[in-house]
Amino acid sequence: GLNHEVFIGEILMIREVGKVGKNMENYLG
């Protein structure tokens, strides 16, 4: 997003999704 606060929110969401993805990979092996 172009709005600074929304942009930060998007980055945080992407980071959280990335963490979940890595955790799932580790869990599934």
Steps between C-alpha positions, in 0.01 A plus 500: 500500500603861451379612844800476735311331785326262261836427336651405838196284572546321168868434577414366846232275349745367240760436773246317717386288204865425423561386859195274487620358170844420642347349813277281283801388295689410819196322640444302180873436457 
